[in-house]
Amino acid sequence: MSTARIATDLCITLVAARIGAVIEGVRISGELDDDIAAAIRAALLRHKVLFFRGQHHVGDVEMEGFAQRMGDPIAHPTVADTKGSKYLLNLVATSAYASSVWHTDLTFLPAYPAASLIRAVEMPRTGGDTMWANCATAYLDLPDPLRAMVDQLWAFHSSELDFDGDYSGEAWDKVERYRHLPSQPVYHTEHPIVRVHPETNERVLLTGTYIKRLRGFDVHQSRQILSLLQQYITRPENCMRWRWDVGDIALWDNRATQHRVVADFGDQPREMRRATISGTVPVSVDGEQSRVVTGPDLS
């Protein structure tokens, strides 16, 4: 792994060439020096995912404070917050209920999250890693004719429907399992398949589990196109894998990545806390903004 230093004297060690870095020399809290907080945000834009090892002093209060230093934290739109917290989400899983599909968080929202922050509270003795993929380098990997096509594509995202992220096999048909309860709000948004990152100006692929179909294509055609794009996103060269220890914290750019849990830990407990940072409405390569969708477009 490659190591570099930044102006604040933090040590950054790359996890992989295209995505991921470990930051040492910082104690996570809401009291971070402004220069250190700015350096972390800059490193996030460059490396897409950042890791802070051994932050055992961090509880919910410290995590909320750090989230505020990284942006404007928001509550999950359809799931209740952790008791006693303003916006932290408690994630308890076994292999059968893990988020073991490639996804970008909450893309059914018109301005879906800019970043997410997660802390390992209790981890299985074996298994339960998380993987991330770089959707900006995946876009650059596309052949020119395919890149020209996807620059013009738009997709309908819905909180009501989930295609399991791989767009293949039985997963495409098992959507009923992911429907929200009737009491929860339902969101429908149309996003470009390629968005321009608001801070780096990179073009990034925006796919993931909440897509219902592509504009102008039926479900079967959408499946084929999205499956092809997903192959580029999850190429090993674009991915990294993190083995958790209790006290580890990860921060990732949700506008430029996908992630998934590796569901190989059986019935062992796995508990995480997550904070979500608000984002902005995506803009396509032609400068068109995402939009809320109602009516027959959703059929």
N, C-alpha and C positions, 0 to 999 in steps of 0.2 A: 504494500500500500504506500502511496505517495503522501508526503507530509509538507505543509506550507504554513507560514505564519502571516497573520494580518496585522494591521497597524495597532490594534488594541492588545497585541501580544497573546492572542488566543491561538491555540494550535489546532489546525485543521488537517485531518488525515482522510484521504479518499478511501471510500469503500469499494468503488468500482470506477472505471474510467469515465463512464457516461452519467452516472447517477449515484448520489449518496456520499456523505462525509460525516466523520465524527469530530465534534468540537470538544476540546479539553480546556481547562483553565477558567471555567465559568461556573458559578453557583446559581442555579435557576431560582428566580424569585421575581416579585414585582418591583424590586428595588434596584434593578440593573441600571448601571450607568448608561446615559444616553448614547455614548459612542459605542459601547458594547452591544446595546440593543440594535443600533443601526448596522453594526458589522454583522450581526447574526442575520438580520433581514437581507443584507446584501449577499451573504453566503448562501442563504436559502434560494435566492434567485439563480445563483450559479449552479448549485449542486442538487437542487430540487427536493432533497430529503436530508435533514440534519439529525444527528443522534447525540445525546448527552448521557454518558454512562454514570451509573452509581449515584443518582440524585435522591438518596434515601431520605434526605431532610424534607423533601417536597410532599406536602399534603394538598388537600383541595384548595386551601386558601392561597398557598404559594403558586399552585398551578393556575388558578384564576388570575393572580397578579401577573404572572409571566405571559399569559394569553393576552392580557390588556396591553402589555408592552409590545406585542407582536401585531396588534391590530384592534379591531372592534369585535369582541366575542359576541356570539348570538346563541340562542337556545335552539335545540333541534326542533324543526317545525311539526313533527308528527309523533315524537316520543318524549315522555316526561323526563325532566332533569333529575339528576341524583338528589335525594332528599338533603336539604340544607345547603344546596348549591344554587347559584344564580343561573348557570348554564352548562355545567359539566354533565356528561352522559356516562352512566355506568354500564360497561359492556362485560357481561358474564357469559361465557360460552363453553360448550363442549364441542367435540368434532362435528356432531350432528347439527349444531346450531351456530357454527362459525361462519363469518363472511368469507367463505372460501371460493369466491368468484372475483374476477378482475372487475374493479369498479372505480369510478370517481364519485366522491361524496355528493349526494343531494343535487344532482344535475336537473332534477325536475323543477327546481327553483329558477326564476328568471335571472336572479343574481346569485348563483350558487356560490358556495364558500371559496374564499381565496386560499385558505390554508386550514390545516387541522393539526392538532397537538394531542399526543396520546402518551399516557404514563402506565408502565407495567406495575400493577398492584400485587397480583398473585399469578404465577406462571407455572405451567406443568413442568415436571422434571425432565421430560423429553418432548420434543415437537412443539408446535404452536408458533413457528416463525411467521414473520410477515415479509411479503415481497412487494417491491415497488417497480414501476416501469416508467421510462421517460418518454412522454408523448410528443416532445419537441424533436428529439433525435429520430423518433419513429417517423415523423413527417418527412424529415430530410432523407430518410432511407427509401422513400417511395420513388419508383420510376417516374420520370417526367410526365408521361401520359396519364398515369394514375393520379399524380399530384394535381394535374390540371383539372381532372374530373372532380376530385373530392373538394377542391377549393369552392366548387359551386353547390355542394350538397348541403341539405338541411335535414334535421331529424326531429321527430316529435318525442319528447321525454315526458314521462308520467310517473307520479308517485303511486299510481294505481296498478302498475304493471311492471314486471321485472323479468328480463330474459336470461338471467343467470350469467351474463357476461361473455360466454364463449360462443354464443350464436350458433350452436350446433347440437345435434343429437336430441335427446329427450328434454334437455334443459329448456329449449325454445318453447315447448308445449306445456311446461309445468308452471304456468304463470299464476294460477289461482292461489298457490301457496304463498305468494308474495303480496297479495292484495292487502291494503290497509283495512283496519276495522271501519265499519260505517260511520262511527262517531268521529273519526279523524278527518281533517281537511284533505282534499285531493288537489293536486297541482298538475297542470299541463303546460308545458313550455316548448317552443320551437327554437332550437339552437343550431348554429352552423356546425358542420362536421369539422371544419377548421376554424378555430378562433385565433385572433391576434392577441398575444399576451399583453396586458395593459402596461406592464412595467419593462419587459425585456424586448417587446416587439417581435418575439419569436412566433412562428406559426405552429400551433399544436393541434393534434388530433383530439377531438372531443367525442368519445363514444361512451361505452360503459353500459351498465345493467339497466338503466331506466329508459332506454330507447324503446319506443313502441314500433316505429317504422320510419323509413326515410320518406321525405316529401317526393311525390311522383312515382313511388315504387310500392308494390304490394309487400306483404310480410315476407313471403318466400324470397323475393328479389332482395329485400333489405337484409335478410339473413346472410345471403351470399356475399354481398358487398361488405357488410360489417365484419363477417368472419375473415375476409381477406385483410382488412385494415387491422384487425386484432392480431393477426399473425405478425405484422410488422411491429406493433406495440410491444408484444411479449417475446420478441426475439431475445435470446440470452444476452446479446450485446447491449440491449437496452434496459436490462433488469438487474436488480440486486436483491439479496435476501439477508434479513437480520434475525439473529438468534438472541432472544430477549433474556435479560436478567431483571429481577425485581429492582425497581429504582431507575431503570432506563426510561428515557423520554425521547420521543421522536416528534419532529416538526416537519411537515411536508407542504409543498406548493400544490394545492389541489387543482390549480388551473393547468398544470403541466404534467400531471402524473396520473397513473392508476395504481391501485394496490389490492392485495388480497391476503387473507390468512391461509396458511398451510394447515389443513385440517387433518393432522396426523397424531393427535394427542389423546384420542379416545375419550374416556370419561373424566380425565384429570381436569381439575378446575383451572380456568384461565380468566382472569379479571383485569380489565383495563379501565382507565378514566380518559374521556376524550373531551376536548374543547374545540369549538369550531369558530373560525374567524370569518367575518362577513366579506363578501366579494362584490364585484361590479357586474353589470350586465355585459355578456360577451358581445364582441363585434367581429363580423366576418371579414375576410380579406377584401371585400368590396365596401366595407364600412357600414354594413347593415347590422342593426342590433337585434338580439334575440327578442322574442315576443311571447306574451301569454296567449294560450290557445284555448278557444271554446268552440263548440259546435261540431259540424260535420267533418272538419279536418282530422278529428281524432278517430274516425271510423276506419 
